[in-house]
Amino acid sequence: MSTPAPAAPEVIGFIGLGMMGAPIAERLRAAGHSLVVHNRTRSKAEPLLAAGARWAFAPKDVGREATSKLVFTSLSDAKALDRVLFGRRGLAESLGPGALVVDLSTIAPAESRSVADRLGARGIHFVDGPLGGSVEAARNGRLLAFVGGSDEDVARARPFLASFARRVEHVGPVGAGTAMKLVNNLLTVTYVAAAAEALSLAEGLGLDRRRAIDLLLDGGGYSRLFEQKRIAFEERRYPAQFQLRLADKDLRLIAAAARSVGRDARIAREAERLLREGIRAGFGGDDFAAALEPALARRAHRPVDDPAPANEPNPVAPPPDPPSTPGDPAAGPNETPDLGPDPGPP
């Protein structure tokens, strides 16, 4: 009597293979899961395709071929997610009742809840699971997943999230995951902005930057994040782990979320000003440690009605230091699939 052939493994869908999405999808594949993938540019999917993943030409095809009825999305913003799910040849067209979408994107909590309601009207379940950690953490399966959704949906997603996250924390209903990610990124991004200004002050006071970094890391200024950014700050080179332009996007989400609940995220607003200066200077595609560049270029300017004291010259801003070579702005962590006109600790 012949032995029946083993059942083919169920296929998981994955949409968005940017700097974070690609290593996350690879972690899922390495854990033994079969994948069907889609991305704006197919070239980003080639390593996964060479390893056995299937290619889908549109999000709708992902839903059709994902026999597990489980699809991950890792996109740049809510607009991208909307087009992937509900646009022309969108994912929602092919996912039937009982399917589950796990969104890893960083968007506003209200946007997560809106997506859940629209999918829920079709019988499709939704979990928001944005991630804390860098590209390196994604490669090593050391991310932190902030998860919002029902107990049943989170339990269904948890084994897959554990393929790339060292900790999967269910923080509440849909929207709570994205809320926790914004709280996390407020602290993360403003810390890097403050570190950049501290190093700018050190330079202005005539201190050696490398020695100042060494002393800060041995004192009260220490943080693991500062240690991770040490080489970037010392060498003024910023290979992207979390792009400055995406950090800026998150600060805008944070400010809006704060306003919506009557809070005043004034430190986040000031950090956003610094990051916007960095984007205008051409560092948007670099790691957000490139906030050091506009911090170094800043010079104090008194208001017009506050003249300099006698015998003190008015400050004149010298030209900014030449920027390092910007990173590839197209290599963002969460690329937007190309579905027609209008998808990155951290």
N, C-alpha and C positions, 0 to 999 in steps of 0.2 A: 504494500500500500504506500503510495507516494505521500511525501510530507507536503502539506500545503505551503505555498510560497508566503513569506511574511508580508503583512500588509505594508503598503508604502507609507512612509511617515507623512503626517499631515503637513501641509504647506502654510507657512506664515507669510503674510505680506509686509513689505517695508517700503515706505515712500520717503525720499529725501536722504541722499547719500553725500552730504557735505562733510565738513571736517569732523563733526561728531557722529553724524548718521552712519558713515561708512564703517568706522571701527566698531560701532555698536552692532550693526548688521553682521559684521564678521564675527563678533563674539557669539551671536545667536547661531550662526552657521557652525562655528567651531564646537558649540555645545550639542550639535547633532540635529539641529532643526533645518528642514528644507525651506528655502526662501524663494519668493517671487518678488522682484524689486522694480522700482521705477524711480527715475531721477530726471531732472531737466536735461542734463547732458549725459548721454549714455557712457561716455568715456570714464566717468567717475564710477560706473558700475562694473567695469571690465574685470578688476581683480575678483570680485564676487562671482561674476559669470564664469570666469575661468575655473573657479572652485566648485561650480555646479549649480549656482543659483539660476533661476529662470528670469528672463527679461520680459517686462510688460510695457507695451507702448503707451499706455495711458492709465491713470488711476482706476478707471472702471475695469480694466483688464486685471489689475491686481486683485480687486474684489472677487472677480469671477474665478481666478485661479487659486486663491487662498482657501484651500479646502478646510483649514482649521477655523475659518471665519474669524480670524484674529489678524488685525493689521496695525502696524506701528506707523506713525507719522512723525517726522523730525524736520520741521520747517522753520522758516525765518520769522514769520509773524502771522497774525490772525488772518490777514488778507490772503496770504498764501494758503493757509489751511482751508479757508472758505472755498477757494477755487479748486483745491484738490478734492474736497468732499462734495461740493454742490455745483461746481462749474460744469462746463461742457465735458462730457465723458468722465464725470466725477465718480469718486469711489462710492458714494451713497446710491448711485444707480444700480450697482451690482451686488451690494451687500444686503442680504435678506434679514428678516427678523431673527434676533438671537445673536447676530454677529457683534464683535467687540472691536472698537477702535481705541488704541492707546496712544495718546498724543504726548510726545516728548518735548514739544515746542515750549518756548517761554512767551506766553501771551497774558492778557489781563484775565483775572478771575471771572469777571462778568462775561468775557468772550468765551471762556471755557464752558460756562453754564449755558450760554446761548447755543453753542454747538451741541451740547448734550441734549438740550430741548428739541432742537431740529432733528437730530438723529433719532431721539426717542420717539418722535412722531412716526417714524418708520419702523419702530421696533428694534433699532440698533442701539447697543449699549456703548457707553463712553467712559473712559478714565483719563484724567489729566495726570501725567507723570513726568514733569520737567526734572532735569538732572543737575546736581551739583558736582563740579569737577571739570578737569581739563581734558584735552584730547588724549594726553598720556594716560590719564585715569580711565578714559574710555577704552583705550587699547588693552589696558591691564585688568579690566573688569572691576575697577575700584571707584565707580561713581556712587553718588548718593541719590536715590530716587525719592522725590517728594510726591506722594500719590494721593489723588482725590477721587472718590467714587464710592459706590455701594460696597458693602462687605463682600457680596458675592462676586462682583466684577473685579475687585482688587484681588481676591483670592484666585480668580482665574488667570489674572495677568502676572501674579507674583512669581511663579516659577520661571517665566520668560524674562522678567525684569532682573531676576537673580543671576541671569547669564552674564550681565554686564554691570550690575550694581552690587557693591559690598554691603549695602544696607537699603532695604526697601521699607520706607516708613509711610504707613497709611495715616494721613494727618486729618482726614475729614471727608465730607461729601465732595462732589464735583466742584472744582474751583479752589478747593483748599490746597491742592498741590501747587497750582500756579501762584496762589497767595504766598505760600511758604517760600517758593523760589524767588519772588520779588523781595521778601524780607531778607533772604540769604544774600541776594545780589546787592541790596542796598549796603550791607556791611562790607561785602567783598570789594565792590567797585569804589566806594568812598575810601576804603582803607588804602587801596592802591593810589588813588588820587592824593590822599594825605601824605603817603610815602613820597610821591613825586614832589610835592611841595616842600617836604622836609629836606629832600636832597637838593632842591633848588636853593633853599635857604642856606644849606651847608656850603654850596658853591659860592653863593653871594658873600658869605662870611669868610671866604678864603680857605675853607677846609677841603682836604682831599676826599673826593667822593667815595673811593673804595675803602678808605680807612673809616669814614663815617658810616658806611654800610656795615662794616665789620663790627664797629662798636654798637650800632643800633641792634644788630642781631645778637649781641651779648648782653643786652640790657632790657629795659622795660618796653622798648619799641619792637621787641621780637614778635614775630608771628610766623607760622608755617608758610603762609602766602608770601610774606616778604622774602623768606628764604628761597621759595620757589622762583621768585622774580629777581633774585640777586644777580645772576649773570646778565640778564637783560638790562638791569639798571647800571651795572658796572661797565658793560661794553656798549651800551646804547644800541643794541641789536634786538629786534622784537619779532622773532618767528611766532606766528599766531598760534596760540592755544585757545584764546577767547578774543575775537576781534574787537578792536576799539569801537567800531561802528555799532556792533551788537550790544556792547556794554552801554553805549549812549542810548540805544533803543530801549534797553531795560530801565535806565534811569528815567526816561520819559514815562514808561509804564508805571514805575514806582511813584512818580510825582502825581500822576492821575489817580492811582489807587489811594494815595494819601488824601488827596482832596475829597475823594468819594466818601471817606469815613471821618472827615473833619480833623485830619492830622496834617502837620506842617513838616514835610520832609525837606527842611531848608538846607541841610548839609548835602543831601542828594542833589538838590538844585544847583548848588555851587560846584559840585563835582561835574555835573552835566555841562556847565559852562566851560570847564577845563577840557573836557573830552571833545566838545564841539570845536574848540580851538585846534585840537589835534586833528580832527577830521578835515577842517579847512586847510590845515598845513600838509595834508596828504597822507596821514597815518591811519586812515580809517580801516584799511585792510590788515594792519599790523596788530600785534597783541596789545591788550589794553594797558600793559606796562609802558607803552609809548606815550602815555599821559606825561611821562617825564619830559618829553620834548617841549610841549607848550609851557610846562612849568618852568623849564630853564629859560625859555624865551621871554617869559613875563618880566616886566619891570614895574615897580611901584609908580603910580601916577596919582598925584593929589587932585582932588576936584578943583575946578576953576576958581571957586570962591575960597579955597584954602591954600594961600600962597606959601611957598617954602619959607622957613625962618631966615632971618638975616644971616649972611655969610655962608648960606648953604645953597649950592647951585641946584637949579631945577634939574631933575633927572632926565636924562635923554636915553631913550631905549636904543641900544645897539641892534644891528640886524640879528635875527635868530640864528642859532647854530644850524649848519646844513643838516637836513634830515637824513636818516638812514634810508636805504632802499626800501620803499614800501612793499608790503606783502602783496600777494595776489588777491585783489578784492573779489574775484570770482570764486575764491576757494573758501567761502564762508562755511560755518559748521552746519547750516541747515539750508541747503539750496532749495529754491523754489522750482517745482516742475513747470515746464513751459506749456501752459494750457491756453495760450492766446494772450491778447493784450490784457493788461490790467485795467516751490516754492521755489550765534556764537553768534563753574566756573564752573560759572565756575563753580 
